């Protein structure tokens, strides 16, 4: 883990395309600003973990579906 000290207004570059700037300090929280290409998704860690958990649950649910059931669903869908 890289640990840096930055002052308000200073920034850190990630990979040459992502800039993280320190915007302010409010109590025990630090306000960050991100400048990144539009194709780079930036999420809070708790949201990212929620997505990972939902994807894992969907994968497990999909693995429980029997192939015959899927074929029947497809046949009914085409009608």
C-alpha positions as CSV (number, residue, x, y, z in Angstrom):
1,X,0.0,0.0,0.0
2,X,1.3,3.4,-0.9
3,X,0.7,6.1,1.7
4,X,0.9,9.7,0.8
5,X,0.4,13.0,2.6
6,X,-1.4,15.7,0.5
7,X,-2.6,19.2,1.3
8,X,-5.9,20.7,0.2
9,X,-5.7,21.5,-3.5
10,X,-2.9,18.9,-4.2
11,X,-3.6,15.9,-6.3
12,X,-2.4,12.4,-7.1
13,X,-2.3,10.8,-10.5
14,X,-3.2,7.2,-11.1
15,X,-2.0,5.6,-14.3
16,X,-1.7,8.9,-16.1
17,X,-5.4,9.2,-16.7
18,X,-7.0,9.5,-13.3
19,X,-6.5,12.5,-11.0
20,X,-7.6,12.4,-7.4
21,X,-7.6,15.9,-5.8
22,X,-7.9,16.8,-2.1
23,X,-10.8,19.3,-2.0
24,X,-11.2,19.8,1.7
25,X,-11.3,18.4,5.2
26,X,-14.5,18.5,7.1
27,X,-14.2,17.1,10.6
28,X,-12.9,13.6,10.4
29,X,-13.7,13.3,6.7
30,X,-11.7,14.1,3.6
31,X,-13.5,15.5,0.6
32,X,-12.0,14.0,-2.7
33,X,-12.5,15.0,-6.3
34,X,-11.9,12.6,-9.2
35,X,-11.1,13.4,-12.8
36,X,-11.1,10.2,-15.0
37,X,-12.1,9.1,-18.5
38,X,-15.8,8.4,-18.9
39,X,-15.2,4.7,-19.4
40,X,-13.6,4.4,-15.9
41,X,-16.2,3.6,-13.2
42,X,-15.6,5.1,-9.8
43,X,-17.6,3.7,-6.9
44,X,-17.4,3.8,-3.2
45,X,-16.1,0.5,-1.8
46,X,-19.3,-0.5,-0.1
47,X,-21.3,0.0,-3.3
48,X,-18.6,-2.0,-5.2
49,X,-18.8,-4.8,-2.7
50,X,-22.6,-4.9,-2.9
51,X,-22.4,-5.3,-6.7
52,X,-19.9,-8.1,-6.3
53,X,-22.2,-9.9,-3.8
54,X,-25.2,-9.5,-6.1
55,X,-23.3,-10.8,-9.0
56,X,-22.1,-13.8,-7.0
57,X,-25.7,-14.5,-5.8
58,X,-27.0,-14.3,-9.4
59,X,-24.3,-16.7,-10.5
60,X,-25.2,-19.2,-7.8
61,X,-28.9,-18.9,-8.6
62,X,-28.2,-19.4,-12.3
63,X,-26.2,-22.5,-11.7
64,X,-29.2,-24.1,-9.9
65,X,-31.4,-23.8,-13.0
66,X,-31.7,-27.1,-14.9
67,X,-31.1,-27.1,-18.6
68,X,-34.5,-28.7,-19.3
69,X,-36.1,-25.8,-17.5
70,X,-34.2,-23.3,-19.6
71,X,-35.3,-25.0,-22.8
72,X,-39.0,-25.0,-21.7
73,X,-38.7,-21.3,-20.9
74,X,-37.3,-20.6,-24.3
75,X,-40.0,-22.6,-26.0
76,X,-42.7,-20.7,-24.2
77,X,-41.0,-17.4,-24.9
78,X,-41.0,-18.1,-28.7
79,X,-44.8,-18.6,-28.8
